[in-house]
Amino acid sequence: MNPKPEGCIFCNSGEGPDRERFVLYRSPFSLVMLNRYPYSNGHLLVAPHRHCSDLDALSEEEMCDMFRLMRLGCRALTNVASPQGFNTGMNLGKAAGAGVDDHLHLHVVPRWNGDTNFMTVLGDLRVMPENLRTTYEKLLPFFDALRDTA
């Protein structure tokens, strides 16, 4: 495994200010960042720091840390955006729909009743009522508080 492959959004997330890369939090084993191409406002990605595409290759610490950050992401989104539910999960491999298939990651997608509309169905287009920077600024205090208690 290449420790820092060219073009990997997760491995290269440290190549600029976290704010510019929409990274909200870094734990010892994983990171949380906003998805630049979200399914809905607040769509988070949780990934291990180590470049890895094989679920079986994750250590227990990495796996537990990713799920801990998924839970914290749900909590942050609940506090900030009051979603009525969440879709969480992984797309492992291109055939499963993974946009980044060589670095596994979890999706945390907040959902609201009636949050899909005709634009998605007819135009293959998503309408986001809030831009990424605004969402990032709303979520950041929650994750900053985690840093302050660590």
PADO-310251 format. One record per residue (C-alpha): x, y, z; residue in three letters. Coordinates in Angstrom, 3 decimals. Example, Ala and Ser with C-alpha at 12.3 -4.5 7.8 and 13.67 -1.06 7.14 Angstrom:
<recs>
(rec (12.300; -4.500; 7.800); ALA)
(rec (13.670; -1.060; 7.140); SER)
</recs>
This chain:
<recs>
(rec (0.000; 0.000; 0.000); MET)
(rec (1.287; 3.400; -0.986); ASN)
(rec (1.261; 5.563; 2.168); PRO)
(rec (0.275; 8.739; 0.309); LYS)
(rec (-1.017; 8.080; -3.193); PRO)
(rec (-1.294; 10.958; -5.619); GLU)
(rec (-4.811; 12.346; -5.772); GLY)
(rec (-6.336; 10.487; -2.801); CYS)
(rec (-8.665; 12.983; -1.132); ILE)
(rec (-8.195; 11.335; 2.259); PHE)
(rec (-4.418; 10.857; 2.215); CYS)
(rec (-3.879; 14.325; 0.790); ASN)
(rec (-6.296; 15.967; 3.218); SER)
(rec (-3.285; 17.194; 5.181); GLY)
(rec (-1.754; 19.104; 2.265); GLU)
(rec (-3.511; 22.324; 3.047); GLY)
(rec (-5.393; 23.991; 5.851); PRO)
(rec (-8.149; 21.754; 7.215); ASP)
(rec (-10.618; 24.578; 6.660); ARG)
(rec (-9.845; 24.618; 2.907); GLU)
(rec (-10.171; 20.842; 2.653); ARG)
(rec (-13.327; 20.759; 4.820); PHE)
(rec (-11.658; 18.496; 7.410); VAL)
(rec (-13.584; 18.859; 10.664); LEU)
(rec (-11.679; 16.523; 12.952); TYR)
(rec (-8.640; 14.246; 13.138); ARG)
(rec (-8.423; 11.474; 15.701); SER)
(rec (-5.403; 9.207; 16.177); PRO)
(rec (-6.648; 6.776; 13.494); PHE)
(rec (-9.274; 8.561; 11.379); SER)
(rec (-10.647; 11.842; 10.105); LEU)
(rec (-14.038; 13.432; 9.495); VAL)
(rec (-14.591; 15.740; 6.561); MET)
(rec (-17.465; 17.204; 4.592); LEU)
(rec (-18.177; 15.563; 1.267); ASN)
(rec (-17.565; 18.091; -1.537); ARG)
(rec (-20.240; 16.350; -3.619); TYR)
(rec (-22.921; 15.734; -0.982); PRO)
(rec (-26.184; 13.846; -1.279); TYR)
(rec (-27.618; 16.260; 1.277); SER)
(rec (-26.413; 19.147; 3.458); ASN)
(rec (-23.976; 17.952; 6.076); GLY)
(rec (-22.923; 14.770; 4.228); HIS)
(rec (-19.825; 13.625; 6.144); LEU)
(rec (-17.049; 11.216; 5.215); LEU)
(rec (-15.111; 9.250; 7.838); VAL)
(rec (-11.889; 7.593; 6.707); ALA)
(rec (-8.843; 5.972; 8.275); PRO)
(rec (-5.621; 7.948; 8.000); HIS)
(rec (-3.930; 4.889; 6.541); ARG)
(rec (-4.528; 4.335; 2.830); HIS)
(rec (-6.507; 1.116; 2.752); CYS)
(rec (-9.168; -0.360; 0.482); SER)
(rec (-9.616; -3.717; 2.236); ASP)
(rec (-11.991; -3.852; 5.184); LEU)
(rec (-10.159; -6.919; 6.512); ASP)
(rec (-6.896; -4.961; 6.561); ALA)
(rec (-8.198; -2.419; 9.086); LEU)
(rec (-6.914; -2.843; 12.616); SER)
(rec (-9.428; -3.114; 15.449); GLU)
(rec (-8.364; 0.360; 16.560); GLU)
(rec (-8.979; 1.850; 13.108); GLU)
(rec (-12.365; 0.182; 12.763); MET)
(rec (-13.545; 1.187; 16.227); CYS)
(rec (-12.273; 4.726; 15.730); ASP)
(rec (-14.126; 5.098; 12.434); MET)
(rec (-17.391; 3.977; 14.027); PHE)
(rec (-16.794; 6.257; 17.006); ARG)
(rec (-16.354; 9.199; 14.618); LEU)
(rec (-19.452; 8.137; 12.671); MET)
(rec (-21.419; 8.279; 15.922); ARG)
(rec (-19.922; 11.696; 16.782); LEU)
(rec (-20.757; 12.922; 13.275); GLY)
(rec (-24.387; 11.883; 13.749); CYS)
(rec (-24.422; 13.661; 17.105); ARG)
(rec (-22.921; 16.843; 15.625); ALA)
(rec (-25.413; 16.857; 12.758); LEU)
(rec (-28.309; 16.228; 15.139); THR)
(rec (-27.244; 19.227; 17.246); ASN)
(rec (-26.720; 21.518; 14.258); VAL)
(rec (-29.256; 20.456; 11.642); ALA)
(rec (-31.914; 18.325; 13.410); SER)
(rec (-32.168; 15.612; 10.735); PRO)
(rec (-34.979; 13.102; 11.084); GLN)
(rec (-32.707; 10.180; 10.212); GLY)
(rec (-29.364; 9.121; 8.750); PHE)
(rec (-28.030; 6.918; 6.001); ASN)
(rec (-24.647; 5.524; 7.005); THR)
(rec (-22.460; 2.998; 5.289); GLY)
(rec (-19.656; 2.131; 2.910); MET)
(rec (-19.479; 1.508; -0.812); ASN)
(rec (-16.636; -0.993; -1.122); LEU)
(rec (-15.288; -1.089; -4.676); GLY)
(rec (-16.263; 0.609; -7.952); LYS)
(rec (-19.022; -1.927; -8.629); ALA)
(rec (-20.635; -0.896; -5.332); ALA)
(rec (-20.582; 2.776; -6.311); GLY)
(rec (-17.452; 3.927; -4.494); ALA)
(rec (-16.301; 7.285; -5.842); GLY)
(rec (-12.951; 6.724; -4.129); VAL)
(rec (-12.490; 2.972; -4.336); ASP)
(rec (-8.900; 2.658; -3.139); ASP)
(rec (-9.385; 4.306; 0.281); HIS)
(rec (-12.371; 2.984; 2.182); LEU)
(rec (-14.580; 5.464; 3.993); HIS)
(rec (-17.916; 5.738; 5.743); LEU)
(rec (-20.701; 8.028; 4.602); HIS)
(rec (-22.863; 9.827; 7.157); VAL)
(rec (-25.809; 11.342; 5.306); VAL)
(rec (-28.410; 13.301; 7.279); PRO)
(rec (-31.962; 12.842; 6.021); ARG)
(rec (-35.240; 14.701; 6.412); TRP)
(rec (-38.741; 13.624; 5.447); ASN)
(rec (-39.351; 14.831; 1.890); GLY)
(rec (-35.707; 15.772; 1.258); ASP)
(rec (-35.718; 14.506; -2.318); THR)
(rec (-37.366; 16.472; -5.076); ASN)
(rec (-38.015; 16.511; -8.802); PHE)
(rec (-34.594; 18.061; -9.592); MET)
(rec (-32.829; 14.853; -8.563); THR)
(rec (-35.282; 12.632; -10.429); VAL)
(rec (-35.665; 14.620; -13.644); LEU)
(rec (-32.457; 16.587; -13.936); GLY)
(rec (-29.907; 14.352; -12.208); ASP)
(rec (-29.137; 17.481; -10.177); LEU)
(rec (-28.950; 18.107; -6.444); ARG)
(rec (-30.099; 21.356; -4.910); VAL)
(rec (-28.332; 22.253; -1.657); MET)
(rec (-29.988; 24.985; 0.406); PRO)
(rec (-26.713; 25.717; 2.197); GLU)
(rec (-23.171; 25.985; 0.840); ASN)
(rec (-20.340; 23.799; 2.167); LEU)
(rec (-18.511; 26.638; 3.900); ARG)
(rec (-21.623; 27.550; 5.927); THR)
(rec (-22.214; 23.909; 6.901); THR)
(rec (-18.545; 23.547; 7.866); TYR)
(rec (-18.683; 26.648; 10.089); GLU)
(rec (-21.807; 25.333; 11.825); LYS)
(rec (-20.287; 21.900; 12.533); LEU)
(rec (-16.781; 23.043; 13.473); LEU)
(rec (-17.571; 24.206; 17.046); PRO)
(rec (-18.837; 20.717; 17.914); PHE)
(rec (-15.596; 19.112; 16.723); PHE)
(rec (-13.474; 21.909; 18.253); ASP)
(rec (-15.061; 21.037; 21.614); ALA)
(rec (-13.880; 17.429; 21.140); LEU)
(rec (-10.337; 18.666; 20.579); ARG)
(rec (-10.539; 20.770; 23.715); ASP)
(rec (-11.517; 17.750; 25.846); THR)
(rec (-9.000; 15.309; 24.318); ALA)
</recs>
